[in-house]
Amino acid sequence: MYEFVSLSLKCPHCGESFMDKNKPVDNQPSICLDIEMEGKRGVIHLSSIYGSYNYTCNIPLVKGKVAGFFCPHCGKELNAKSECLTCGALMVDFYLDMGGKVSICSRVGCKNHYVEFEDLSQALRKLYQEYGFRGRKYPREEHMAEHPLKEVEIVRNEHTEIIETGTFLQSYCPHCRKSLIEGEMLKLKITNGTEGFLLLSPYLNVFTSRSTIFLPEDKVVSDVKCFHCDRSLVEPTTRCGRCGSPVARINISASTKLIDFYMCTKKGCRWHGLSEEDLQTIRLEESDEW
């Protein structure tokens, strides 16, 4: 239920917010904390997406070692007295803005974490109010009647068709033509040292994502492939219009034909666009394009 929800956290001591909009992780404001490991002090930015383990840190973190976490505002240690039931390290507690707390393990590599709500019914109402209609949570049956989404919603200008923000993009591999949609997500095979899968929002200009392997922020993935035919989707001669990184090409259905849709392969870059030929007749609302 809470998958892809971005949690807003604050210090249990001084009540100041940990959220940093200037250093996003997973395309959402990150959780900024001071961290200490083996005598070195630094700053870590954790993903605020519940269930994501992505982060950036300016000091090296050793897998299996326990880190100390501190509030960047009041300087007090956040490591609690309760022990992780998985590895025995101390848990780290944060307060939720909506009431309750989030606890994570202080041992690098341990994925034990949990959420406790003060009032579950009130928290659920706030979750739906905050995230239900902003694109972070995908439309479900109970919302379709009030907020209908067409598979391809196109608004016609005098000379150009505009695909609106929030439109569901039915996506296909340009090689084998099989659908890349699985379980309401756009699924791609990625290589970054190891192989895994990247799950992207199939709704235009909704940038929620999740991966089965760790992807460092601001780094380009080695390859993006179709999970059916295993052929690369990276275009060797095309570059991102914002940061210059390589781009991946898929097909999406618009109007009465399939068109090429390009997306940047750099983690955190939101650029995507169409070919110059398709831009003569089709526009993506609120998108950076050629």
N, C-alpha and C positions, 0 to 999 in steps of 0.2 A: 504493500500500500504506500509506503513512504519512499520507494525507489525514485531517484532523481529529484527529491525535494531538497532544496538548499536550506540548511538550518542556520539561524542567526544566534550566535553564542556570546556570552559575556562572562566577566570575571566573577567567581563566587565570593571574592573578598571585597573589591571596590565597586563592582557593578558596571564597570566600563566595558564597552563593546570590544570584542576581538576582531570584528569584521574589517577587512581591508579591500576597498573597491579598486584601489590603484594597483593591486598585485593579484589579478584573478588566477584561479586554478580551476580547471574544468569549466572555463568560461563563466564562472560565478565568483563573487567576492570571496576571498580566502579568509581563513582563520589565522591571524598573525600572533605568534607567541615567541617569547625568548626561550632559547633552548641551551642546555649545557650537556656536553658529553666528553668524558676523559679529559677534563680540565679546560676544554675549549668552549667559549660562549658565542652564540650566534643567534640568528633569527630564522624561524621556520614558518612557512605558509602552508597550511593544510587545506585540503579540499573541504568545502562546506556541504558537498553533496553526500547525503547519508548513504553509506555503503561503498564510497570511493576511498581508496588509499593513496591517492596521488598527492604529491607535495613538492615544494622547492625549499632548499635550505642552503645557507651560505657557509656551512661547515660540514665536513664529512661525517656521515652517520654509519656506524658499524652494526651490521645485522647481528642480532642476538644480544647486543648491549643495551643497558637501561639508560634512558635519557632523563634529565631533569627539565621540567617545563615551568615557566614563570610568566606572570602577567607583565606585559610590556608597559603598563601604566603604573601600577603600584609596586611591582617588583616581587610580589609574594609568590612562593612556590605553589604550584597547582597539583602536584602529586598528592593523592589522597592517602588515607590510612588503609583503605580496602585493597585486597590483593586480587590480581587477575586469576580467575579460576582455570585458565588455560596454562599459564607459565609461572605464576607466582609473583610476578613483578607488581609494583604498586600501580593502581589505576590513576588516571588523570581526569578530574571532574571539571565540567563547564556548566554554567546555567543557561537554560533556554529562555529566550525572550517570551515565548508563549507559556512558560511555566513548566518546571521540571528540570532535568539535567541530562547531559550526555557524558558518558564515561568511556575513555579509551585506554588501552594498555600502554605503559611507558617503555616497553621493550620494543626495539626496532625490529620490524618484521612480524610481530604478533598482531593478528587481525581481530582480536577480541574487543568488542565494543557493544554498548547497549544504550537505550534511551529509557528514561523513566519520566512519566508525566504526572504532575500533581493532580490534574483532573483530566482524565482521558477524553470524556465527551467534549469538554471545552477545547482541548487541544485539537481534536478532529475537526471541529467547526472552524478553528483558526487555520488549520492546514488547507481546507477546501476554500476558505475565503481568500487566503494569501496566494495559493498556487493553482487553484482549480481552473482559472480562466486567463492565465498569463503565459500559457504555452509550456510551462515546465512540467505539467502533468497532462498526459495525453487524454483526449476526450473519451469518456466512457458512455455506456448506454444511457445512464440517468441524466447526462448532460446534453445528449445529442438533440433532444427535442427543443431545448432552450437555446442552444448554441450549435446549430447545424453546420457541418463542414462538408462541402462537396469534395469529391476526389480530385477534381481539377476545376478550380474556380477562376474564371478569366473575365476581366473587365475590359471592354473594348473602347479604346480611344478613337480619335479620328483616323489615325494611320497605324496605331500600335495596340497590340493586346498586352494587358498587364496581368501577370500572375500575382495575386494578392498574398501578403504576409499571412501565414497560418494555413495556406493551401496544402493539402496532402499531396506529396509528389510521388506518384507511382513510379518506381525506379527499376531499371533493368540493366543487366550487363550488356555493354556494347558488342561483346564477342559472341556469347552463347544465347543472348536475348532472354535469359531466364530472370525472373523477378528477384530483386535484392531485398525485398521486404520480408521479414520474418518476425512474427510476434509483435506487430505494430511498430517495428523498428527497421531502420535501414542498416543491414548487416554487411560488413566488409571484412575480408581477411587481411591482416596486417603483419608486417615483419619488422621487428626492431631488436635485433639480436636473437630473440626468440619469436615464434609465431603465435598469434592470438587473433582475437576478433574485436572489431570496433563497432559499437552500436550507436548510431546517430539518429537524431530526430528526423523523421521523414516530412516534417512540416516546414515550409519555407520560412527562413529567418528565425527559427527556433533552434538554439545552438546547444541543446542538451546532448551530452555524449557519455558513453561509458566504454571501458575497454577491459579485456580479460588479462592484459599484461600491462605493466607499468610504462607509461609514456611521459617522459620529462617535458615540462612546460617549455615552450619556445624552441623545441627540437623537431626536425623533420623526420618522419618515419622512413625506413629504408624502402618499403614497397607496400602498395595497396593492391589487393587482388580480389577477383570474384571468388566467392566461396563455393561456387558450383564447378566452374571450369578451371580454376586456379591460374587464369591468365592475368597478367598485370594490367591495372587500370591507369597507371601513371603515363602521362603524355610527355615524351622526351623533349619535344620542341616547344611546349607551352609552359609559361610561368605565371605565378600568382600576381595579380594586378596590384597587390598591396605590399607584399614583402619580398617578392621575387623567388619564392620557393617553388619546387615542382608541384604540379597539380594532378589530381586524379580525374578521369572522365567517366561518367556514367550516362545512361540515357534516361530521360524522364518523359512521360506522356503529357503533351500540351496541345490544345486545340485538336487537330485530327492527325497528328504525326508525332513521331519520337524525335526529341531534340537532344543535343549534347549539353550536358550540365557539368561544369568544372568546379572543383573544390580544392582548397589549399591543403597540402600534406603536412604543414607545420602545425604542431599542437598549439592551440590557443588563437590561431589566426582565423578570423571569421569570413574571409573573402570567399566569394563564389560568384560565378557568372556564366554567361552563354558565349557562343562563338560570335564573331562579327557578323556572319551571315544571318544567324537567328535574331540578333539584336535589331535587325532591320524591321522585324515584324512583332517581336515579343520582348517584353521587359519584365524583370523581377522587381516587385515593389520593395523599396527601401534596401536594395542591395547594391554593393560596389561591383560595377561591371566594366568591361572594356569600353 
